[in-house]
Amino acid sequence: MATPITISIPHQLGRAEARRRIETGFAKIIHVVPGSAGACSERWDGDRLTFGVAAMGQTVAGVVDVRDAVVLMEIELPGVLGMIAGSFRDRLQKAGQRLLTKE
């Protein structure tokens, strides 16, 4: 059974710049998935990124919606990965905030 997590990352970059940063820095964000040395698939449809990452012999799947002032992430953690959903959510939130902090 999968454990869903939702993350909301506010930003002040505007939609276009936030999307650009997600496109160029997605690997940094997804690197926080435990055991994510496997293959990663990414597909953009407008401002929505659908992805899948091989982690610990399972697939972590999710979507990233880039909006004008917020980036919303919805991720399904399968099996045993669901047991670490809380700490994973926190690490993913921090990685996303670093990526979307205005410089």
C-alpha positions as a Markdown table, in Angstrom:
| # | Residue | x | y | z |
|---|---|---|---|---|
| 1 | Met | 0.0 | 0.0 | 0.0 |
| 2 | Ala | 1.3 | 3.4 | -1.0 |
| 3 | Thr | 1.6 | 6.4 | 1.4 |
| 4 | Pro | 0.7 | 9.7 | -0.2 |
| 5 | Ile | 2.5 | 12.9 | 0.8 |
| 6 | Thr | 1.8 | 16.4 | -0.3 |
| 7 | Ile | 4.2 | 19.3 | -0.1 |
| 8 | Ser | 3.5 | 22.9 | -0.8 |
| 9 | Ile | 6.5 | 25.2 | -1.4 |
| 10 | Pro | 5.7 | 28.9 | -1.7 |
| 11 | His | 8.0 | 31.1 | -3.9 |
| 12 | Gln | 8.3 | 34.6 | -5.2 |
| 13 | Leu | 9.8 | 33.8 | -8.5 |
| 14 | Gly | 6.8 | 33.7 | -10.8 |
| 15 | Arg | 5.7 | 30.6 | -12.7 |
| 16 | Ala | 8.2 | 30.7 | -15.5 |
| 17 | Glu | 11.3 | 31.1 | -13.3 |
| 18 | Ala | 10.0 | 28.5 | -10.8 |
| 19 | Arg | 9.5 | 26.0 | -13.6 |
| 20 | Arg | 13.0 | 26.7 | -15.0 |
| 21 | Arg | 14.5 | 26.0 | -11.7 |
| 22 | Ile | 12.5 | 22.8 | -11.2 |
| 23 | Glu | 13.5 | 21.7 | -14.7 |
| 24 | Thr | 17.2 | 22.3 | -14.1 |
| 25 | Gly | 17.3 | 21.2 | -10.5 |
| 26 | Phe | 14.9 | 18.3 | -10.2 |
| 27 | Ala | 17.7 | 15.9 | -9.8 |
| 28 | Lys | 18.8 | 17.7 | -6.7 |
| 29 | Ile | 15.3 | 17.5 | -5.2 |
| 30 | Ile | 14.8 | 13.8 | -6.1 |
| 31 | His | 18.2 | 12.9 | -4.7 |
| 32 | Val | 16.7 | 13.0 | -1.2 |
| 33 | Val | 14.7 | 9.8 | -2.0 |
| 34 | Pro | 16.4 | 7.0 | -0.1 |
| 35 | Gly | 18.1 | 4.5 | -2.4 |
| 36 | Ser | 17.2 | 6.6 | -5.5 |
| 37 | Ala | 20.3 | 5.7 | -7.5 |
| 38 | Gly | 18.0 | 4.0 | -10.1 |
| 39 | Ala | 16.4 | 5.3 | -13.2 |
| 40 | Cys | 14.2 | 8.4 | -13.2 |
| 41 | Ser | 11.6 | 9.3 | -15.7 |
| 42 | Glu | 10.3 | 12.8 | -16.2 |
| 43 | Arg | 7.5 | 14.2 | -18.5 |
| 44 | Trp | 6.3 | 17.8 | -18.6 |
| 45 | Asp | 2.7 | 18.6 | -19.7 |
| 46 | Gly | 2.4 | 22.4 | -19.5 |
| 47 | Asp | 3.5 | 23.4 | -16.0 |
| 48 | Arg | 3.0 | 19.9 | -14.6 |
| 49 | Leu | 5.9 | 17.4 | -14.2 |
| 50 | Thr | 5.0 | 13.7 | -13.8 |
| 51 | Phe | 7.9 | 11.6 | -12.6 |
| 52 | Gly | 8.9 | 8.1 | -11.4 |
| 53 | Val | 12.1 | 7.2 | -9.6 |
| 54 | Ala | 13.4 | 3.7 | -8.8 |
| 55 | Ala | 14.2 | 3.5 | -5.1 |
| 56 | Met | 15.0 | 0.4 | -3.1 |
| 57 | Gly | 13.6 | -1.9 | -5.7 |
| 58 | Gln | 10.3 | 0.1 | -5.9 |
| 59 | Thr | 9.0 | 3.0 | -7.9 |
| 60 | Val | 8.3 | 6.4 | -6.2 |
| 61 | Ala | 5.8 | 8.2 | -8.4 |
| 62 | Gly | 4.5 | 11.8 | -8.3 |
| 63 | Val | 3.6 | 15.1 | -9.9 |
| 64 | Val | 4.9 | 18.6 | -9.4 |
| 65 | Asp | 2.5 | 21.4 | -10.3 |
| 66 | Val | 4.2 | 24.8 | -10.8 |
| 67 | Arg | 2.0 | 27.7 | -10.1 |
| 68 | Asp | 2.5 | 31.5 | -9.9 |
| 69 | Ala | 3.4 | 31.6 | -6.2 |
| 70 | Val | 3.6 | 28.0 | -5.1 |
| 71 | Val | 4.9 | 24.6 | -6.2 |
| 72 | Leu | 2.8 | 21.7 | -5.2 |
| 73 | Met | 4.2 | 18.2 | -5.0 |
| 74 | Glu | 2.2 | 15.0 | -4.6 |
| 75 | Ile | 4.2 | 11.8 | -4.2 |
| 76 | Glu | 3.2 | 8.2 | -3.6 |
| 77 | Leu | 5.7 | 6.3 | -1.4 |
| 78 | Pro | 5.3 | 2.5 | -1.9 |
| 79 | Gly | 5.7 | -0.2 | 0.7 |
| 80 | Val | 8.4 | 0.3 | 3.3 |
| 81 | Leu | 9.2 | 3.8 | 2.1 |
| 82 | Gly | 5.9 | 4.9 | 3.5 |
| 83 | Met | 7.3 | 4.3 | 7.0 |
| 84 | Ile | 9.7 | 7.2 | 6.5 |
| 85 | Ala | 7.1 | 9.6 | 5.0 |
| 86 | Gly | 7.5 | 12.2 | 7.7 |
| 87 | Ser | 11.3 | 12.6 | 7.5 |
| 88 | Phe | 11.2 | 12.3 | 3.7 |
| 89 | Arg | 8.6 | 15.1 | 3.5 |
| 90 | Asp | 10.8 | 17.4 | 5.7 |
| 91 | Arg | 13.9 | 16.7 | 3.6 |
| 92 | Leu | 12.0 | 17.2 | 0.3 |
| 93 | Gln | 10.5 | 20.5 | 1.6 |
| 94 | Lys | 13.9 | 21.8 | 2.5 |
| 95 | Ala | 15.5 | 20.8 | -0.8 |
| 96 | Gly | 12.6 | 22.4 | -2.7 |
| 97 | Gln | 12.9 | 25.6 | -0.7 |
| 98 | Arg | 16.6 | 25.9 | -1.4 |
| 99 | Leu | 15.9 | 25.5 | -5.1 |
| 100 | Leu | 13.1 | 28.1 | -5.2 |
| 101 | Thr | 14.7 | 30.7 | -2.9 |
| 102 | Lys | 15.0 | 34.0 | -4.7 |
| 103 | Glu | 18.7 | 34.9 | -5.3 |
